[in-house]
């Protein structure tokens, strides 16, 4: 596991491929029949319905379902399956899916394509259909005002590729994982290695188009400022179906510098990671250095150790970067020969863990099924962690064995934007964001529970060193451990528990926006935003 969770083809077990969903109840069959009849009647697509609506009777249903599930925890045989997958190709397909699901009391799971760490876009315990936005991938760039309209199903790699073919001095501040699509990434906030210079992806959204519960397409003016505020970091799936974003492109240097260096000697790595906490958040805005610690093979056969790596980008030449870090971060010991100058778009390939010189065509690859079972959690750190405690944390990581910890520095532009500007509140006062990634390869409930317990134990061990009251969490790193609702009901008080961790005091304004656009709470999931409770 390195800088990005990158999915490869997952060969499904034969039993899963042959699974006929024999347990599907007559009631579910009836609901599905009525939904499909509704779909055909409303939109008069009877000749094309079979091409876009997949049910368990389709031979490609299973492969279509799991090809866009990134975590194997949610693609096993026991996982609840949708009654249908709708691969919408035009706006009326989206509208009809909403209207028919509402009419026949089906929940919708909306997926544009991405990590979806807890399977929110593909799983539900009540009857549901998946509305898949993968065909909504048009990108229109307008260089006269340095903006672009990007549809929700377009991957970030496709966006980066299109920008690069239009301009050598523009980019977009977003994830280093090109397979993630814009619908979920931006609506959850969206961060990447240019956030210290330009802020989050959602900070660079100028307009949007969303379809509401009544099938209306609303732009910024039509939805109003409260809802427009809400979908830029509050999770679009609570409010409607995100169709597209109007984004501001970011001006970048024609050449940037990147590096990825390992410092695996224990004392060197420990000292560098300790000092990183003081340095990385205070470097010039043009510098982003991620620190990663993970369990790797030791120098002696059969042993394990904690390896440390630093992955960085500087929006400028390597000589300037090396000189800066020699002065500010000598513990890293970065050498000019370890740095590579390249175009910004080539840097997106580098950050995806491809070798220098790899063709830009890899940016067009789509996520294609899961290879690992994993659990991800998040934290925010406001004070440096003492060195002695880092050693203790590393001992816990060695106990787990299959774990990575990724530190992403704050400061710069992230400290300049008000926490009220968007729903994303984790701004000034944070030194860095932590992602914990615990993974395993074998299927089985006992194995899963073992690693889930270890992930929670590591998280508990980190309690003294992270934010408190609330213990903050990042929405795009979904984690049901911090609170979840039943899938057929969104209890307001339960939602406040996870809502305060994701959004702090912005939760209340999100509830107001939800009440405006979806007062009857059609768009819901285990961690959705509730409308205001109705007075009895």
N, C-alpha and C positions, 0 to 999 in steps of 0.2 A: 504494500500500500504506500503510494507516494502522494504527489500533490493533488491528485484528483481520483475519485472513485470512477474507474472506467470499466464499463460492462462489455463483456464479450459474449459470443453465442453460448447460450445455456442449452445443453442437450437434455431434454426432458426425459425422465424415467418412462419406460414403456407403459407401466401401469397408468401413469397420468395421461398419456396420450390416448389410451384406450378407454379412459373413464367416460362413461356415457351419461353421467348425471342422472342415474336411475333413481336417485333419491328425490328428484324434483317432484314436488307435490302437485296434485291436480289443481290446487288453487294457484300455484305459481304459473302453471301452464295456461290457465285461464287468463291470468293477468297479462302474461306475455302475448297471448293471442289478441286480447283486447287492445294492448298497446300497439301492436303491429297494424291492426285494422285501423286504429285511430291515426297512426302515422300515414298510412296510405290514403285515408279519406280526407284528412286535413290538407295535405300537401299534394295529393294526386300524383304520387311518385310510384305507383304500382309497378311500373316497368323497371324501376331502378332500385327499389327497396332492398332486394336481395344482394345488391352490390355494395350497399353501405351498412346494412343492418345484419350483424352476425349473431346467431343464437347457437345453443349447444348442438343443434342439428347440422350446423355447418362444419365441414371437415377441418376448416382452418380456424375454428373458434379458439381452441386451446392455444395454438401458436400465436394468434393475434392478441390474445389476452396477456400471455406471459412475456411477449417480446418487448413490452414497454413497462414491465415491472422490474425495478432495479435491485430490490432486496429479496433474496430467495425465501426469507421468512414469509413472504406473502405470495409465493407461487407454488406452494406445496399442495398436495391433493386435498388436505383438510380445509384450505382457505375458502371461505364463502365466495361463490362465483356470481357474476352479474347474470341477469336474465338475457341481456343483449348488450352488444357493443355497437354503438353507432359511430361510424367513421364519416362524419359530416364532410361534405365537399363544398356546399354552398350555404348561405345564410338561412334559407328556408328550412334546411335540415336541422339546424340548431334550434330555430324557433319551434318547429314541430316536435322535436324531442322534449323541450321544456313543457309545452302545452299538453302533450299526451302523457308525460310522466305525472304532471300535476293532476290531470283528469283521472288517472288510474292509480293514484296514491303510490307511486314509485319514487324512490329517491334517485337523484342524479349524482354520479361521480364524474367530475370534469378533469380530464387529463390532457395536458399539452405536451408532456414528455419531459422527464427529468429524474432526479434522484428519488423523491417521494419516500423518504426514509421510513415512514410508518404506514405506507400503503393507503393513504387517505384517498387517493385518486382512483384506486382500483378495487377496494374492498369495502363491504358493508355487511352487517349482520341482519339487515332487513332487505326485502325485495328492492333491487336497484338495477339501473342500467348505467353503462359508461358512455359518456359523450366524449369521444376522442377528437381532439382538435388538430391532429397531426397534419391534415391537409391544408390547414390555414397557415400558409408559410410565405405569403407574398411580402416582399420588402421593397419599398419605394423611397429612394434617397433623393433629397432636394438640396443640392449643394449651395444654392443661392442664399438659403438661410441656415444651412448646416443642421438640417433636421432629417428625420426619416420616419415613415410609418411602417411599423413592423407587426405582422399578424402573430397571434398568440402561439401558433404551432411552429413558428420559425425557430430553429435552434440558434443558440448564440454563435455557434460555428458558422452557420449560414450567414448570419448578420455580419460577423467579422470578415468573412470572405467577400461579401457584397461591398462592404465599406472599402476594403483594400483594392477592389477593382474599380473604385470610383475616386479614391483620394489616397495619397501617400502620407498625408499629414493629419488624418482623422482616425479616431477610434471610438470605442464606447466602453465606459466603466461598468464591467459586469464580470461574471464568473470566469475562472480559469478552466472550467469544464465545458468544452464546446458542445457536448451533446445535450445539455440542459436547454429547455425551450423558454421563450420569453414570458409566456402566460403566467406560470407559477413563479418563475425566478423574480421578475420585477414586482409582482403583486405581493411577494413576501419580503420585499426590501431589496435583495440582490446586492451582494458585495463582490469585489474582486481586487486585483492587485493595483488598481488605480484609485481606490476609494480615498486614500489619503490626499490625493490631488483633486479629484472631482466629486467625491462623495459616492453614495450608493447609486445603483441603477435607477431606483425609484426617485432619487433626487434630480434625475435628469429627464423626467417625464413631463411633457408639456400638455398633452391631451390624451384621451383614450376613448375607445368605443366599447360599450358593454351592453349585453342583452339582459333585460330584467325578467322577472317572473311572468310578466304579461307578454313577452315576446317583442318588446319595444327596443330599438337600438338607440342608445343614449350616448351623446358625446359629453364633453366636459360641461358645456352650457346646459345640456338637457338633464344631466344627472344632478347638477348642482355641486357647489364647492365642498359640501360635507361628504358626499359620496366620492367625489374625485379625490379628496384628501384620503379617504378610507382605503381605497383600492391600491394606493401607492405605499404598500407596506403592511396593510391590515389583512392581507389574504383575499384575493379576488373571489374565491369560491364561496365566501359567505354572503356575497352581495349580488351575484349574477354570473354570467359567462363573459369573461374577457375576450373580446374579439381582436383588438389591436391596440397598439401604443404609438403615440407620437413622441419620439425621443429627441433630445438634443445631442448631437455628435460632439465629441471632445477633441480639441486640437492637441496633437501629440507631435513630438520631435520626429524628424524623418528617420533618425536612427536612435534606438534605445539600447540599453545594456542589460543583459540577464546573466545570472549565474545560479548554479546548484552545486553546493559543496558539502561534503561530509566531514564531520569532525568527531570520529568515533572513539578516539582515545578518551577514556572516562574523564580524566581530570580536565582535558582540553574542552571536551564537549560540555561538561557540567559548568565550567567557568564561562564559556561562551554563551550558553543558554541563560545563565544567571545574569550576566551583563547585558544581554539582549533586552531584558525587561526595562532597563534604564535608558537604553540607546534608541531602539527601534521606533518607539512612539514619538521621539523628539527629533528625529532626522528631518531634513527638508521634505516638503510635501511630495517631491518628485521621486522619493525613495520608498520602496516597500520591500521589507525583508520578512519572510515567513520563517518561523522556527518550527522544526518538527522533531519529535522524539519517538522512537519506536523500538520494539524488541527485534533484534537481529541475531544472526549466528555469531558466536564469539570466535576468537582466534584459535582456540583449541576445539577439536572435534567434539560435538555433543554438548557444547556450552552455549549459553545465550548471554547477550549483553544489551544495553540500551544504546542505540546509535542515534546520533544527532545530525541533522542536516539543515542547511539554510538556503532557501530559494528566494532570490531577489530580483527586482527590476528597478532600473533607474531611467527616467525619461531624459537621457542625455548620454554623453560619451563615456567610455570605460575609464579613461585616464582620470577624469574628474571624479568618478565614483570611487576608484581605488584610493585616490588621494584623500577624499572625504573620510572613508572608513579607516584608513591608516591613522587618522587623527581622532576620530570619534569612537571607533570600534576596533581597536587593535587586537582584541581577544579573538576576533574572527580570523585574522591573518589572511585576508583575501588578497590574492595575487592577480595581476593583470592577465596572466595566461589562463586563469579560471573563468574569465569573463568573455562574453560574446556580444558583439555589436550586430544588430540586425534591425529590420523594419518592425514596426509595432505588430503587424499581423503575423510575422514570423515568430515573434515572442509569444503569441497565443498558442502556437504549435509547441514551442519549447516548454511552456508551462503545463501543457497537456502530457508531458513526459515522453515526447517523441525526440529522437536524435536531431541534432542541429542539421539543417539541410533537408529535412523531410518536406515533401510536397504539401502545399496548402490544401490539396484535395482532401486530406484527412479531416479538415474542419467540416466537411459535408457529411461525415459519417453520423449515423443515428445510433442511439442506444439500442441494443439488441438483446435484451434479456439479462438475467442476473447470473453471476458466477459465485457470489458469496452470500452467506447469511451474516447479518451484522446488526449492531445496535449503536446508534449515534446519540450523543448527549452534548450539551453546550453549557458554557459558563462565561462570565465576564469578570475580569480581574482589574482591580482598582489600585492595588498596592503590590510592589514587587514581592515575589515569594522568596523567603530566605533560602540560602544555599543548602543548609542542613535539611530543610524540608523538601527541597528538590530531590535530594538523595533518597529520602523516605518514599517519595512518590515513585521514583524509578524502581525501588524495591517492589512496590505494588504492581507496577507494570510487568516486571519479571515474573511475578506470581501469575498474572493473567496469561502472559506468553504471546498472545495474538492481539496486539493492541498498538495503535498509533495515537499520539497526541499532537494536534496541530495548533500553533499559536499564530494569530493574525493581528498585527499591530494597529493601534488606533492613532489618535493625534491627527495633525494636519487638518484637512477640510472636515473630517469627522467631528472635530472639536469645535468647529466654527458654526455648524448648522444647529439651530435650536432643536431640542428634542420634541417640540410641539409642531415643527414644520410638516412632518408626516407622522403616521402612526408609529414608525420605528423610533424608539426613545433612547436607544443605547448610544449616546453621543459623548459629550464632554465628561471627563472624570474616569473614563475607561482607559486602561493601558493596552489591553488586548482581549480578543475573543478566543476562547478555547473550543476546539472540536475534539471530542473523545470518540475514537472509532475502535470498537471491539468486534472482531470477526471470527468466523469459523466456517468450515467447509462441509461437514457431515450433517445430514438431516437427522432429526430425532428430537422429541420433546425434551428428554433428559439433557441432551447436549445443549440445546437452546437455553434451557433454564440455567444450566451451569454458567454459561457465558453471560447471560443477562444478569445473573446475580453478581458476577465479577464486575461487570460494567457499573452496576449500582454501588458496589463496594468502593470502586475507585472514585465515583462521583461523591460518595459520602465522605471519603478521605479528603477530598478537596474543599470541603465546606469552610474551613477556617480561612481560606485564601481567596475567596471569591465574593461576589456581591451578596448582599443580604437585605431582607425586608423591602422588596422581595428579592429572592435569588433569581436573577434575570436569566432569560433564555431567548434564543434566536428562533423566530418563527419558521424560517426555512429549514432549520434543523429540527424537524418535528420530533417530539418526544412525549409519548403518552404517560410516562412516569410522572410528569409534573401536573397531571390532571386531565381528565377526559369525561365526556358526557355519554350517556346511552345514545345509540345511533338513531333511535326513533323519537328522541326528545332532547331539547337543549335547555337544561336547567340553568337559570340565570346565575344563581349563587355558585354553582359548580363552575360555570364559565368564568366567573370572576377569579377563581383560583389560578387557572392557567392564563387567563387574560391579563392579569396584573404582572405575571412573570414575563410574558411576551411584550406587553405594551405599557406597563406601569400605569400612570394616570391617563394615558391616551385611551385606555379601554373604554371609559365612559363615553367619549366622543364617538368611538366606533359603534357602540350600542345605539347611539342616536342616529348615526348614518344607516345602520341596519334597519332601524324602525322606519326610516324614510322610504327605503327602496324595497324592502322585503318584510313587511310587518307581520305576515303570517308564517315566516320562517320556513319557506320552501327549501332554500339553499342551506343545507346543514350537514355537518359531519361531527366527528367526536371532539374536535377542537374549534368549532366555528363560533362566530360572534352571534349572540342572541339578540332579538329585539327586546325592547322594554317590556316587562311583564304587563299583561293586561290587568286593569283594575277590576276586581270582582264586585 
